[in-house]
Amino acid sequence: MNKNILIVTTGGTIAMKFDENFGVLPNNELVQMLKSFPQLSDIAKIDVFEFTNIPSPYITPEIMLDLAKLVEKKLPSYDGIVITHGTDTLEESAYFLDLVLNSKKPIVFTAAMRSGSELGLDGPRNIVGAVRVATAEQSQDRGVLVVMNDEINCARDVVKTDSGKTDAFATPDYGLLGIIDPDRIVYYRDRIIKEYLPVNKIETNIDLIKCVAGMGTHHIESSINKKVKALVLEAFGRGNIPHSIIPAIKEALKKEILIVITSRTYTGRVIPEYGYEGGGKNLQDMGIIMGNDLKGTKMRLKLMILFGKYNDTSKVREYLEVNQY
């Protein structure tokens, strides 16, 4: 018997077409196409819900929370949910839902790198693949998944690695979870980290700053003036920063701003290794938290969720120090 799958649409390139006067723009044809797409009806009983229809750069953490609440509400009525999304912020939305939802049923994000007007469009194939993954028994209890280009990745670890290629999504550290073959879904491994942080609200006053050679202190000073709850620093390599910003870092710590170090590299962990001023060990000794292997964009979202959950800097610090993932 075919399973019941809900497709939730949010917009993005997968729902866009080319306009000769303005370029690629949102289009309202995707929902109707999904309702009558024969390749889908052969796989599952499909319902479609249009959550929004916007470019993914317009997606905000507040929208992610609303999307998560919608999915949580709809899940009891379906065997799995597929979410179509724009690629620019897909990895963030997928990770957000992975943190705040706790369901054994498959929740699968998919997207397109090419609009509906382009030759060799990838959207329809990705949607069919995502629905197949959502119906597969092997997909149970694997967290939120991302399906692109016949590959299955874990929401926590997947990143967009290219601005235009159809194979733009990958997991550089740990590799993909599985693949979509014509005859069946094949999984190679399970997700490594399972984390659940249920929330009804989030704290969005969290900043992310990328470290660059010779940087000044004005970005951090701006964050201090904003009275941010926390600051994520995308540091060099193992978690090292320019000594030129140490005075601003010390001032932020005096203001009881929580600071978390991540790496601007694609792979690897930050660790307290180097003891010079601005080195990872020096920073940890100052009271700064090492963010392990989580990327800066996702650590920012995690902090929004943690502050929304606890509304207490000491409790957020304790959580991050105890749960090193």
Residue, then its C-alpha position, 0 to 999 in steps of 0.5 A: m500500500n502506498k504511503n501518505i506523504l506531504i510535500v511542503t513548498t517554501g519557494g526557492t529556485i525549484a519554484m522559479k522560472f525565467d522572465e525575459n524582463f527581470g530574470v529568474l523569479p518566483n512562479n506559482e506553478l510548482v504546487q499544481m505540478l506536484k499535485s498531478f505529477p504521475q511519477l509521484s503518484d506511482i510512489a505514494k499518495i501525495d498531498v501538497f501544502e504551500f507554506t510560502n513561496i519566497p527566495s531562500p535568502y528571504i528565509t529567517p530563523e523565525i520562518m524556520l521556527d514556524l515551518a518546524k511548528l507546521v511540520e510537527k502539526k502535520l506529521p501525525s497524519y502522514d508517513g513522512i514529509v518532504i520540504t522543497h526549499g531554496t538552496d541558499t539557506l537550505e542547510e540552515s533550515a534543515y539543521f534548525l528542524d533537525l534540532v527542534l523536531n524529534s520524529k522517527k518519521p522521515i523529514v526530507f529537504t530537497a531543492a533545485m540548482r536550476s530553475g524550471s526554465e533551464l535545460g536539464l532542470d534538476g528539480p523534478r528528479n530531486i523531488v521524486g528522489a526525496v519522496r522515495v527516501a521519505t517512503a523508505e523504511q530504512s529512512q526511519d529515525r535518521g533525523v532530517l535528511v537532505v536529498m539532492n542529485d541522488e544523494i542523501n546527506c545528514a542535515r547537521d553536516v551537509v553544506k552547499t559547496d558550489s554556487g551553480k553545479t547540480d552536485a552542490f551539496a556534500t558532507p565534506d567531513y563524514g561523507l553522505l549517508g546514502i544514495i538513491d538508485p533506480d531499484r532501491i534506497v541504499y544507506y551506507r551509514d547512520r547519522i553520527i550525532k543526535e541532538y534534540l532541543p524543543v523550543n517554542k521561541i528563539e533568541t535572534n540577537i546572536d551575531l556571526i563574524k568571520c575572521v580575516a587577516g588583519m581585521g579590526t575590532h569594529h565588527i565586534e564592537s558593533s555586536i557589543n553595542k547591540k548587546v548581543k546574547a552571544l557571538v560566533l567567531e569563525a576562526f582560522g584553522r584549529g580555532n585561532i584568531p588575530h591578536s588585533i581583536i583580543p581587546a574587543i574580545k575581552e570587552a565582550l567577555k566583560k559584558e557577559i557575552l557568550i563567545v563560541i569559536t568555530s572554524r572557517t574551514y570546511t572540515g575539521r574540529v576546533i581544539p584548544e591547541y595553540g597557546y599564543e595570544g589569540g590561539g585556541k588554548n589561550l581563548q579557552d583559558m579566557g572563557i571562550i567555548m570551542g564549537n567542535d566541528l559545527k560550522g559557524t552558520k549552524m552554531r549561530l542557529k543552535l545558539m538562537i535555539l539554546f537561548g530561546k530554550y534557557n534564556d540564561t547564559s550560564k545554562v547555555r554555556e553549561y549545555l555547550e560544555v557538557n554536550q560537545y557536538 
